[in-house]
Amino acid sequence: MKRASDFPYYLSKFLTSYLPGEAGVSPNTVLSYRDTFLLLLKYCKANENVLPENMMLDKLTRELVLSFLSWLENARGCSVSTRNQRLTAIHSFCRFMQLEDVLRLNQYQKIIAIPKKKSKKGTINYLSLEGVKIILKQPDVEKMSGWRDMVLLSLMYDTGSRVQEMADLTVEDVRLDTPATVKITGKGSKTRIVPLMEPTANIVRNYISDFRLSGSSKRSYPLFPNRGGSKFTRAGIKYILDKYAESARAETPGLLPDVISPHSFRHSKAMHLLHAGVNLVYIRDILGHADLKTTEIYARIDGEMKRKALEEAFTNTTPSEDIPLWQQDGELLNWLQGLGK
């Protein structure tokens, strides 16, 4: 029997059963895929005159998906990377539907065949040590909120954490006995143990005491709660960083790059470790990269910086005026004939 609204049924099954159960993806990936389909439904309502409750699998065509992807880039100003992430979610749904709805197998395969766009690799945006320090000086630590923000940003830099990893931290993830460490849960629910430098461990220890987060009953609490007591969202942490980056720019114009994101702190930590001579293998383990090739990008960038510095400092010491070079003449024969005259 045909379902009156087959798309909502299968989408719900995909998000609540298949992804967390059979595919075993993380809750954050489920939320990311959910957001993709929220945007798709908004697009259909605004541009295809299809209300969410009237969305059917028949309408999920290659042409619709291509139009949706174009809308993401042109109307919403999304990057190629974001466009490709949304396409990945739709691809995953269509692969799931190939087994659930074999009558539309060709329809789904046409969507799966939509390629990801290639994008130019941008430069890594990172801060100097002085830039990090000036941002960490901005919060008013006399206020509880400022004290929390300073500790959050310090820990984010010291551990090289992704913004979602910081948001997910709980009190029990921090071990303050010597040697101090923090357990970070990254992509794919993989965990890694990152050592804390003593100054960072000290401020985290004082922060936990000041916010009364010690004790067995508080172990599962968010390490950095918002005003409502819940964990911060990625947008919330970005707002905190943007606020202090703006005041830092006003204090020291020209020191900070034009664009700073929470990921800039992660890049900054990696580059500073590299400049300090830390082995790439250790940097990979701290950042939680699955492949050393991902970490090697920092070494390549550092090499380009060294080459640029050498070029800027280069002084040409090769004599040229007193040495007859035949290459400077249009014809070798003329040069040979004039040789010795």
Secondary structure, 3 states (H helix, E strand, C coil): CCCCCHHHHHHHHHHHHHHHHHHCCCHHHHHHHHHHHHHHHHHHHHHCCCCHHHCCHHHCCHHHHHHHHHHHHHCCCCCHHHHHHHHHHHHHHHHHHHHHCHHHHHHHHHHHCCCCCCCCCCCCCCCCHHHHHHHHCCCCCCCHHHHHHHHHHHHHHHHCCCHHHHHHCEHHHEECCCCCEEEEECHHHCEEEEECCHHHHHHHHHHHHHCCCCCHHHCCCECCECCCCCECCHHHHHHHHHHHHHHHHHHCCCCCCCCCCHHHHHHHHHHHHHHCCCCHHHHHHHHCCCCHHHHHHHHHHHHHHHHHHHHHHCCCCCCCCCCCCHHHCCCHHHHHHHCCC
